[in-house]
Amino acid sequence: MATVQTQTQAPSNVPVPVAKHSFGTFALSVTLFIVLVLALFVYLTLRRKVNGRHVDQKAGDEGED
């Protein structure tokens, strides 16, 4: 007895679509990354900056010019 194999779905020659992101998504991601880097740079720069008057207050010689 011969078995007959039947194909239930026609072969698809259409390529499988690849998930593509639009240029707008890419541009927004790059923009947000740049803003984040700039904000972090400014934040860390301002935290590191020491005011000259702060040193005088620690020394206890305020008003002795």
N, C-alpha and C positions, 0 to 999 in steps of 0.2 A: 504494500500500500504506500503510495507516494504522498508525502505531505506537501501541501501547497502553502507557501508563505505569502500572505497578502500585506501590502504596505498600506497603513491607514492614513498616512499623511504624505503629501507630495513633497519631494525634495525641494528644499528652499535654496535658491541661488542668491538670495538677498543677504548681504553681509550683516552681521550682528552690529547694531548701533553701539558705538562707544560713547560713554558718558562724557560729553564735552561741556566745558564751562564757557560762558560767554566772555567776551572781552571786557564787558562792564564789571563782571564779578572779579576778574583778574585785576583791573584797574582799581577797584574799590579795595581789594586786599592789599595791594601795594601801597595805596594812599594811607590806609589805616596803619600799616607797618611803619611807614615813614613818620607819621604823626606820633606814634608810640615811641619810636626811637628819639625823636626830638624832645618830647615831653620828659622822657627819662633822663636825657642829657641835661636839660635845663634844671630839672629837679635836683639831680645829683650835684650839678655845678653850684647851685645856690646853697645847698646844704654844706658844701665844703668851704664856701667863702666865709672867712672870719672877719668880723668887723674890728678895726683897729682900736676903737674905743672900748671894746670888750676886754682887751688885754689890760688897759689902764684901770678898769674897774676891778679886775682881779688883783692888781698890784696894790690897790688901796691908795692911789695918789690922785684922786679926783680933785680938780680945782687947784692943784699945785703947779701952776704954769709959771 
